[in-house]
Amino acid sequence: MKIIILGAGQVGTSMAEILSREDNDITLVDIDSEKLAGLQDRLDIRTVHGAGSHPSVLEQAGGPDADLVLAVTNQDEVNMASCQIAHSLFHTPKKIARIRSGEYLSHPEIFVDDAIPIDVIISPEHIVTQHIRNLIQYPNALQVVSFAKDRIQLVGVRANQGSPLIGRQLKALREDLPDIDSRVAAIYRQNRAILPRGDTVIESGDEVFFLAARQHIHSVMSELCRVERPGRRIMLTGAGNIGLRLASALEQSNYTVKIIERDAKRAKQVSGQLDRSVVLHGDGADEELMNQENIDTVDVFCSLTNDDEANILSAMLAKRLGAHRTMALVNRSAYVDLLENSLVDIAISPRVATVGTILTHVRKGDMVAVHSLRRGAAEAIEVIAHGDPESSKVVGRSIEDIQFPEGTMVGAILRGDEVVIAHGSTVIEPEDHVILFVIDKSRLREVEQLFQVAVTFI
């Protein structure tokens, strides 16, 4: 596939890295020539220096032959103009754009071919807000992602001492919860992936990823860790787009929310947009202010400013002062890795969350959802099985008879409105939504090929 990526920021660079490893023809466009030079030396890609919204630059980047334009610069207007030009001049089949402004997003009717021709809109703020809401809903979770129209969830938790399953074989999960069907998709022990089997013994400290119907998540979690009730007292620092979106969503669900914002003008503006949240003008790293606002009674503290260092320091301070659980928004990958097992409970990477959403629309096969897990080390995907036993390598076959690449686990299936937790004898039927966990991302192309139907299928 010939793909033009506009913008060499965090998301654009990550997409170039991932897609270039999957035998795509990638051209990366940016106005920063030094950044492009460094990336061209490191990646197997072509680079073009210039503004992505200029017709001559898009033509130089291969616009006439491109299958996809991915516009992820930091300016909404540039992304929209680039898609318009790609459509008008080159009839590019697919155009994906990152749009941040709520002003644009509140009018989806403008994103049509005879107005602003964008096929897929990516909103990082919306994606990250939903990610944080899931983590607040499941206080012990390391990661929560949804599939099958939110009917099935994949949850990662750290098994801790005293939990019922510690020191026991995995098959004991079925004995303890005979009326609940679930599937452990992967286990990470000291950063090493373990494919789970019935006789696998769970150890304290294991990261366990499991799939279950949404209504059964808490029951399965209780087998692996001490499950806490979702806390209702939330404190946020940073009243930007993500902070405002999150506060608005939480107060509608009856959470008690306080926001600390350094900019007095922004604090006043946001206070007028929220109904019940308390907006404070101040610094999230001000120990006196935090104590005055009873930080030791806060259930979840989220630092959501545009400054990675400020977010990390605020979250660490909040934890030291007594906040029960802390999260920090962190853009730089190196910081995310460093924060593991630190005073910050969860490091939230907007890049990882956004990349997964984009991959949904780039991967071959009928992908419904793609989620990056463990900071991009693995992926969970939802793909629709098409065809019949003659035209498909998976339809009409039981899971144990399909030659899945090593490190691939089928977790669950959505069949119509029915959730089916997958087992070896489960037969895949036409139009099933199949949810897979892929530990080795280099094998993703093989997974895609499995679900592609023969060219003779109509």
C-alpha positions as CSV (number, residue, x, y, z in Angstrom):
1,M,0.0,0.0,0.0
2,K,1.3,3.5,-0.9
3,I,0.7,5.8,2.1
4,I,1.5,9.5,2.5
5,I,1.8,10.6,6.1
6,L,1.6,14.3,6.7
7,G,3.2,15.4,10.0
8,A,6.3,14.0,11.7
9,G,5.1,14.4,15.2
10,Q,4.6,11.6,17.7
11,V,1.7,10.0,15.9
12,G,3.1,10.5,12.4
13,T,6.5,9.1,13.3
14,S,4.9,6.1,15.1
15,M,2.7,5.3,12.1
16,A,5.7,5.5,9.8
17,E,7.7,3.1,12.0
18,I,4.9,0.6,12.2
19,L,3.7,0.7,8.6
20,S,7.2,0.7,7.1
21,R,7.8,-2.6,8.9
22,E,4.7,-4.1,7.3
23,D,6.0,-3.7,3.7
24,N,4.1,-0.5,2.9
25,D,5.5,2.2,0.7
26,I,5.7,5.2,3.1
27,T,6.3,8.8,2.3
28,L,6.5,11.2,5.3
29,V,6.0,14.9,4.8
30,D,6.9,17.7,7.3
31,I,8.2,21.2,7.4
32,D,11.1,20.3,9.7
33,S,13.9,19.1,7.4
34,E,16.2,18.1,10.3
35,K,13.6,15.8,11.8
36,L,13.0,14.2,8.4
37,A,16.7,13.6,7.9
38,G,17.0,11.8,11.2
39,L,14.0,9.6,10.4
40,Q,15.1,8.8,6.9
41,D,18.4,7.5,8.3
42,R,16.6,5.3,10.8
43,L,13.5,4.1,8.9
44,D,13.0,2.5,5.5
45,I,10.8,5.4,4.3
46,R,10.9,8.3,1.8
47,T,10.7,11.9,3.1
48,V,9.5,15.1,1.5
49,H,10.2,18.5,3.0
50,G,7.3,21.0,2.7
51,A,3.8,21.9,3.8
52,G,1.4,19.0,3.4
53,S,-1.4,21.3,2.2
54,H,0.5,22.5,-0.8
55,P,-0.5,20.7,-4.1
56,S,3.1,20.6,-5.3
57,V,4.3,19.0,-2.1
58,L,1.6,16.3,-2.2
59,E,2.4,15.7,-5.9
60,Q,6.1,15.3,-5.0
61,A,5.1,12.9,-2.2
62,G,3.4,10.6,-4.7
63,G,-0.2,11.9,-4.5
64,P,-1.3,10.7,-7.9
65,D,-0.5,7.0,-6.9
66,A,-1.3,7.1,-3.2
67,D,-3.8,4.7,-1.7
68,L,-4.1,6.6,1.6
69,V,-3.3,10.1,2.9
70,L,-2.9,10.2,6.7
71,A,-3.0,13.9,7.8
72,V,-1.8,14.1,11.4
73,T,-0.1,17.5,11.6
74,N,-0.7,19.6,14.7
75,Q,-3.0,21.9,12.8
76,D,-6.6,20.9,12.0
77,E,-6.9,23.3,9.1
78,V,-3.8,21.9,7.4
79,N,-5.1,18.4,7.8
80,M,-8.5,19.3,6.3
81,A,-6.9,21.2,3.4
82,S,-4.6,18.4,2.7
83,C,-7.5,15.9,2.4
84,Q,-9.4,18.3,0.2
85,I,-6.5,18.7,-2.2
86,A,-5.7,15.0,-2.3
87,H,-9.4,14.3,-3.1
88,S,-9.8,17.1,-5.7
89,L,-6.4,16.7,-7.6
90,F,-5.5,13.0,-7.1
91,H,-8.8,11.3,-6.2
92,T,-7.0,9.5,-3.3
93,P,-9.2,6.5,-2.3
94,K,-8.9,7.0,1.5
95,K,-8.2,10.1,3.6
96,I,-7.7,10.0,7.4
97,A,-7.3,13.3,9.4
98,R,-6.6,14.1,13.0
99,I,-9.1,16.8,14.1
100,R,-8.8,18.3,17.6
101,S,-11.1,21.2,17.7
102,G,-14.5,20.6,19.2
103,E,-15.9,23.4,16.9
104,Y,-15.2,21.2,13.9
105,L,-16.1,17.9,15.6
106,S,-19.5,19.2,16.6
107,H,-20.5,19.5,12.9
108,P,-19.8,16.1,11.4
109,E,-22.0,17.0,8.4
110,I,-19.2,19.1,6.9
111,F,-17.0,16.0,6.5
112,V,-18.5,14.7,3.2
113,D,-17.1,14.5,-0.3
114,D,-18.9,17.6,-1.6
115,A,-17.6,19.7,1.4
116,I,-14.5,18.5,3.3
117,P,-13.8,15.0,1.9
118,I,-12.4,13.1,5.0
119,D,-13.2,9.4,5.2
120,V,-12.1,8.9,8.8
121,I,-11.7,11.5,11.6
122,I,-9.3,10.8,14.5
123,S,-9.8,12.8,17.7
124,P,-7.0,12.1,20.2
125,E,-8.8,14.0,22.9
126,H,-11.9,11.8,22.6
127,I,-9.8,8.6,22.5
128,V,-7.7,9.5,25.5
129,T,-10.8,10.6,27.5
130,Q,-12.5,7.3,26.9
131,H,-9.3,5.5,27.9
132,I,-9.1,7.3,31.2
133,R,-12.8,6.8,31.9
134,N,-12.3,3.0,31.6
135,L,-9.3,3.1,34.0
136,I,-11.4,5.1,36.5
137,Q,-14.2,2.6,36.2
138,Y,-11.8,-0.4,36.8
139,P,-9.4,0.9,39.5
140,N,-7.1,-2.1,39.5
141,A,-6.8,-2.3,35.7
142,L,-3.5,-1.5,33.8
143,Q,-5.4,-1.2,30.5
144,V,-9.0,-1.6,29.4
145,V,-10.1,-1.8,25.7
146,S,-13.5,-2.6,24.3
147,F,-14.6,-4.7,21.4
148,A,-17.8,-5.9,19.7
149,K,-19.8,-2.7,20.2
150,D,-18.6,-2.5,23.9
151,R,-20.0,-6.0,24.7
152,I,-16.6,-7.6,25.2
153,Q,-13.6,-6.1,27.1
154,L,-10.0,-7.0,27.3
155,V,-8.5,-6.0,30.6
156,G,-4.9,-6.2,31.9
157,V,-4.3,-6.5,35.6
158,R,-1.4,-7.2,37.8
159,A,-1.9,-10.4,39.9
160,N,-1.2,-9.6,43.5
161,Q,-0.5,-11.6,46.7
162,G,-3.5,-12.8,48.4
163,S,-5.7,-13.1,45.3
164,P,-7.5,-16.5,44.9
165,L,-5.6,-17.6,41.7
166,I,-2.0,-16.9,42.9
167,G,-0.1,-20.2,43.0
168,R,-2.8,-22.1,41.2
169,Q,-3.2,-23.3,37.7
170,L,-5.1,-21.2,35.2
171,K,-7.8,-23.9,34.8
172,A,-8.9,-23.2,38.4
173,L,-10.5,-20.0,37.1
174,R,-13.3,-22.1,35.6
175,E,-13.7,-24.0,38.9
176,D,-14.0,-20.8,40.9
177,L,-16.4,-19.1,38.4
178,P,-18.3,-22.0,36.9
179,D,-21.1,-19.7,35.5
180,I,-18.8,-17.2,33.9
181,D,-16.9,-17.8,30.7
182,S,-13.7,-15.9,30.2
183,R,-10.4,-16.4,28.4
184,V,-6.9,-15.4,29.5
185,A,-5.2,-14.1,26.3
186,A,-1.7,-13.5,27.5
187,I,0.5,-13.4,30.6
188,Y,3.6,-11.2,31.0
189,R,6.1,-12.2,33.6
190,Q,9.1,-9.9,34.1
191,N,8.3,-8.4,30.7
192,R,8.4,-11.8,29.0
193,A,5.3,-13.0,27.2
194,I,3.9,-16.4,28.2
195,L,1.2,-18.1,26.2
196,P,-1.4,-19.3,28.7
197,R,-2.4,-22.9,29.1
198,G,-4.6,-24.7,31.5
199,D,-1.7,-25.8,33.6
200,T,0.0,-22.4,33.7
201,V,0.5,-21.3,37.3
202,I,-0.2,-17.7,38.1
203,E,2.5,-15.9,40.1
204,S,2.4,-12.7,42.1
205,G,3.4,-9.8,39.9
206,D,2.2,-11.4,36.6
207,E,0.4,-9.0,34.1
208,V,-2.6,-11.0,33.0
209,F,-4.7,-9.9,30.0
210,F,-8.2,-11.6,29.9
211,L,-11.3,-11.3,27.8
212,A,-14.9,-11.5,29.1
213,A,-18.3,-10.1,28.5
214,R,-18.5,-6.6,30.0
215,Q,-20.8,-7.6,32.8
216,H,-18.4,-10.2,34.0
217,I,-15.2,-8.1,34.2
218,H,-15.3,-7.4,37.9
219,S,-15.9,-11.0,38.8
220,V,-12.9,-12.2,36.8
221,M,-10.7,-9.4,38.1
222,S,-11.5,-10.5,41.7
223,E,-9.8,-13.8,41.0
224,L,-6.5,-12.0,40.1
225,C,-6.3,-9.0,42.3
226,R,-8.0,-7.2,45.2
227,V,-10.9,-5.4,43.4
228,E,-11.7,-2.0,44.7
229,R,-14.9,-0.1,44.2
230,P,-14.6,2.8,41.7
231,G,-13.8,5.9,43.6
232,R,-16.0,8.9,43.2
233,R,-13.6,11.7,44.2
234,I,-11.5,12.8,41.2
235,M,-8.9,15.6,40.9
236,L,-7.5,16.7,37.6
237,T,-4.8,19.2,36.7
238,G,-4.9,20.9,33.3
239,A,-8.2,22.2,31.9
240,G,-7.2,21.8,28.3
241,N,-9.3,19.8,25.8
242,I,-8.8,16.5,27.5
243,G,-9.3,17.9,31.0
244,L,-12.5,19.6,30.0
245,R,-13.9,16.6,28.1
246,L,-13.1,14.2,31.0
247,A,-14.5,16.5,33.7
248,S,-17.7,16.9,31.6
249,A,-18.1,13.1,31.1
250,L,-17.4,12.3,34.8
251,E,-19.8,14.9,36.3
252,Q,-22.5,13.4,34.1
253,S,-21.8,10.1,35.8
254,N,-22.1,11.6,39.3
255,Y,-18.4,11.8,40.1
256,T,-17.2,14.6,42.3
257,V,-14.6,16.5,40.2
258,K,-12.0,19.2,40.9
259,I,-9.8,20.7,38.3
260,I,-6.7,22.8,38.9
261,E,-5.7,25.1,36.1
262,R,-2.7,27.5,36.0
263,D,-4.1,29.9,33.5
264,A,-6.6,32.2,35.2
265,K,-8.5,33.1,32.0
266,R,-8.8,29.4,31.0
267,A,-9.9,28.5,34.5
268,K,-12.7,31.0,34.3
269,Q,-13.7,29.9,30.8
270,V,-13.9,26.2,31.8
271,S,-15.8,26.9,35.0
272,G,-18.6,28.4,32.8
273,Q,-18.7,25.3,30.7
274,L,-19.1,22.7,33.5
275,D,-22.1,22.2,35.7
276,R,-20.9,20.7,39.0
277,S,-17.1,20.5,38.8
278,V,-15.0,22.8,40.9
279,V,-12.4,24.7,38.9
280,L,-9.4,26.1,40.9
281,H,-6.8,28.5,39.7
282,G,-3.5,27.2,40.8
283,D,-0.5,24.9,40.2
284,G,-0.9,21.1,40.4
285,A,2.6,21.0,41.9
286,D,1.7,23.4,44.8
287,E,1.9,21.2,47.9
288,E,0.0,23.7,50.0
289,L,-2.9,24.0,47.6
290,M,-3.1,20.2,47.3
291,N,-3.3,19.8,51.1
292,Q,-5.9,22.5,51.3
293,E,-8.0,20.6,48.7
294,N,-7.7,17.4,50.8
295,I,-5.6,15.5,48.3
296,D,-5.4,12.6,50.8
297,T,-9.1,11.9,50.3
298,V,-8.9,11.8,46.5
299,D,-9.6,8.5,44.8
300,V,-8.0,9.2,41.4
301,F,-5.6,12.0,40.5
302,C,-5.0,12.7,36.8
303,S,-2.4,15.2,35.5
304,L,-3.4,16.2,32.0
305,T,-1.4,19.3,31.1
306,N,0.7,19.6,27.9
307,D,3.9,19.4,29.9
308,D,5.2,15.8,30.5
309,E,7.5,16.8,33.3
310,A,4.9,18.8,35.1
311,N,2.4,15.9,34.8
312,I,4.9,13.4,36.2
313,L,5.9,15.6,39.1
314,S,2.3,16.5,40.0
315,A,1.2,12.9,40.0
316,M,4.2,11.8,42.1
317,L,3.5,14.6,44.6
318,A,-0.2,13.7,44.7
319,K,0.7,10.1,45.5
320,R,3.1,11.1,48.2
321,L,0.5,13.3,49.8
322,G,-2.1,10.5,50.0
323,A,-4.0,10.3,46.7
324,H,-5.1,6.7,46.3
325,R,-4.4,6.3,42.6
326,T,-2.4,8.6,40.2
327,M,-2.3,8.9,36.4
328,A,-0.1,11.1,34.3
329,L,-0.5,12.0,30.6
330,V,2.9,11.4,29.0
331,N,3.7,11.9,25.3
332,R,7.4,10.9,25.3
333,S,7.8,7.2,25.0
334,A,11.0,7.1,27.0
335,Y,9.2,8.7,30.0
336,V,6.4,6.1,29.7
337,D,8.9,3.3,30.0
338,L,10.8,4.9,32.9
339,L,7.6,5.4,34.9
340,E,6.8,1.7,35.1
341,N,6.7,0.6,38.8
342,S,7.3,4.2,40.0
343,L,5.1,6.4,42.2
344,V,2.8,7.1,39.2
345,D,0.3,4.2,38.9
346,I,-0.5,4.7,35.2
347,A,1.3,6.6,32.5
348,I,-1.2,7.4,29.7
349,S,0.3,7.6,26.2
350,P,-1.9,9.5,23.8
351,R,0.3,8.3,21.0
352,V,-0.3,4.6,21.7
353,A,-4.1,5.1,22.0
354,T,-4.3,7.2,18.8
355,V,-2.1,4.8,16.7
356,G,-4.3,1.9,17.5
357,T,-7.4,3.7,16.2
358,I,-5.6,4.7,13.0
359,L,-4.4,1.1,12.4
360,T,-8.0,0.0,12.4
361,H,-8.5,1.8,9.1
362,V,-5.1,0.9,7.6
363,R,-4.8,-2.9,8.2
364,K,-5.8,-5.3,5.4
365,G,-8.9,-7.4,6.0
366,D,-12.2,-6.2,7.5
367,M,-10.8,-4.7,10.7
368,V,-13.3,-3.3,13.2
369,A,-10.9,-2.3,16.0
370,V,-7.1,-2.4,16.7
371,H,-5.7,-1.7,20.1
372,S,-2.0,-1.4,21.0
373,L,-1.2,-3.1,24.3
374,R,1.7,-2.8,26.7
375,R,2.9,0.4,25.1
376,G,2.8,-1.1,21.6
377,A,4.5,-4.4,22.4
378,A,1.4,-6.4,21.4
379,E,-1.9,-5.8,19.6
380,A,-5.5,-6.9,20.1
381,I,-7.7,-6.8,17.0
382,E,-11.3,-7.4,16.0
383,V,-11.7,-8.7,12.5
384,I,-14.8,-9.9,10.6
385,A,-14.6,-13.4,9.1
386,H,-16.1,-13.4,5.5
387,G,-16.6,-16.1,2.9
388,D,-17.3,-19.8,3.2
389,P,-15.2,-22.9,3.8
390,E,-14.1,-22.9,0.1
391,S,-13.0,-19.3,-0.1
392,S,-11.8,-18.7,3.5
393,K,-9.0,-20.2,5.6
394,V,-11.0,-19.7,8.8
395,V,-14.7,-19.9,8.1
396,G,-16.2,-23.3,8.9
397,R,-13.1,-24.4,10.8
398,S,-12.6,-25.0,14.5
399,I,-10.0,-22.7,16.2
400,E,-7.8,-25.7,17.0
401,D,-7.6,-26.7,13.3
402,I,-6.6,-23.2,12.1
403,Q,-2.9,-22.6,11.6
404,F,-2.6,-19.3,13.5
405,P,0.9,-17.7,13.7
406,E,2.8,-18.5,16.9
407,G,1.9,-16.0,19.6
408,T,-1.7,-15.5,18.4
409,M,-4.6,-16.3,20.6
410,V,-8.3,-16.1,19.7
411,G,-10.1,-14.8,22.7
412,A,-13.8,-14.3,21.9
413,I,-16.3,-14.0,19.1
414,L,-19.4,-11.7,18.6
415,R,-21.9,-13.7,16.6
416,G,-24.9,-11.4,16.0
417,D,-25.7,-10.2,19.5
418,E,-24.2,-13.3,21.2
419,V,-20.8,-13.2,23.0
420,V,-18.9,-16.5,22.5
421,I,-15.7,-17.0,24.5
422,A,-13.5,-18.9,22.2
423,H,-12.2,-22.5,22.9
424,G,-10.4,-24.9,20.7
425,S,-13.6,-26.6,19.5
426,T,-15.3,-23.3,18.6
427,V,-16.1,-23.1,14.9
428,I,-15.8,-19.7,13.2
429,E,-18.9,-18.9,11.2
430,P,-19.4,-16.3,8.4
431,E,-19.6,-12.7,9.6
432,D,-18.3,-13.6,13.1
433,H,-16.4,-10.7,14.8
434,V,-13.3,-12.5,15.9
435,I,-11.1,-10.9,18.7
436,L,-7.5,-11.9,18.7
437,F,-4.5,-11.2,20.9
438,V,-1.2,-11.0,18.9
439,I,2.0,-11.1,21.0
440,D,4.4,-11.0,18.0
441,K,3.5,-8.0,15.9
442,S,5.8,-9.2,13.1
443,R,3.2,-11.9,12.4
444,L,0.3,-9.5,11.9
445,R,0.5,-9.8,8.2
446,E,0.0,-13.5,8.4
447,V,-3.1,-13.0,10.6
448,E,-4.5,-10.5,8.0
449,Q,-3.9,-13.0,5.2
450,L,-5.7,-15.7,7.1
451,F,-8.9,-13.6,7.2
452,Q,-8.7,-12.5,3.5
453,V,-11.1,-14.4,1.2
454,A,-10.1,-15.9,-2.1
455,V,-10.6,-13.6,-5.1
456,T,-13.2,-15.9,-6.5
457,F,-15.5,-15.1,-3.5
458,I,-18.5,-12.9,-4.4
